[in-house]
Amino acid sequence: MAELLPLLRERRSIRVYDDTHVLADDELAVLLEAARWAPSAGNSQPWAFLVGRRGDDAHAAFVELLAPSVRRWAPAASALVFTLNQVASGPEDDALGYSDYAQYDLGQAVAHLTVQAAALGLGVHQFAAFDHDGLTALAGVPPHWRVTTGLAVGLAVESDLVPRTRRPVPDLAFGARFGDPVPLASAVVDLATEGLDGVEPTLGVDVGLRSE
Ligand SMILES: Cc1cc2nc3c(=O)[nH]c(=O)nc-3n(C[C@H](O)[C@H](O)[C@H](O)COP(=O)(O)O)c2cc1C
């Protein structure tokens, strides 16, 4: 029976970090490398990252921009990483071409980073609740780039885990027409999600809270 990769199965958004853990240079480098090797439309690579590690000036400045809801847990993480995607071509002669898939591509790069972090035994919690305009000004972000999300990266020390849940596969995968049953035996669909469901939803509490 095909199985979900343990790294994907066990990944979760971390809410309690070890505030003594230090993200080593080689670990940070390989996380950025993982993002760098993500696929992108036309190889446009429309992503960029702002990085602060706990204890440095960038981190201290980033913490000031976090919404209260995120400030409760993110500062203890070993690093705060902010993600940017292109919104237009740059002015340089050799500028990367802009594609309408830039935000999609950034998300994929972050997914790579997240899985690489899991492989290092580290956790990532992505967040949108921070002062986007403040960070754009602080970091001097050029107009053809947009600050998109933040990532808290570090070592989890969670004991009181927040339950995870997902919509079932038949609700999100279809046949030829939207809403048609996915062409899979229902027993197989059930097996694929076994052990991951049956918990309270956590979705919907944070989306859109950009600077709360
Ligand atoms: C684009 C994006 C924005 C998010 N924003 C926040 C946020 O502002 N605050 C927060 O606590 N979690 C945030 N999350 C984390 C989600 O709530 C979390 O991924 C979701 O509940 C599923 O939980 P899991 O990652 O543990 O599976 C965000 C995740 C993504 C991908």
The ligand as an ORCA input file, in Angstrom:
! r2SCAN-3c Opt
* xyz 0 1
  C      -0.453     31.597      3.811
  C      -0.614     31.148      5.247
  C      -0.920     32.060      6.222
  C      -1.036     31.665      7.555
  N      -1.243     32.616      8.517
  C      -1.225     32.252      9.821
  C      -1.290     33.261     10.839
  O      -1.325     34.461     10.560
  N      -1.305     32.851     12.140
  C      -1.225     31.519     12.488
  O      -1.234     31.207     13.671
  N      -1.125     30.546     11.530
  C      -1.117     30.876     10.217
  N      -1.000     29.909      9.236
  C      -0.898     28.487      9.618
  C      -2.197     27.743      9.302
  O      -3.186     28.127     10.223
  C      -1.936     26.226      9.365
  O      -1.041     25.872      8.330
  C      -3.244     25.451      9.185
  O      -4.101     25.678     10.284
  C      -3.004     23.963      9.083
  O      -2.311     23.494     10.220
  P      -0.982     22.625     10.051
  O       0.022     23.479      9.288
  O      -0.501     22.324     11.451
  O      -1.329     21.402      9.290
  C      -0.884     30.294      7.911
  C      -0.572     29.360      6.911
  C      -0.424     29.765      5.601
  C      -0.047     28.745      4.546
*
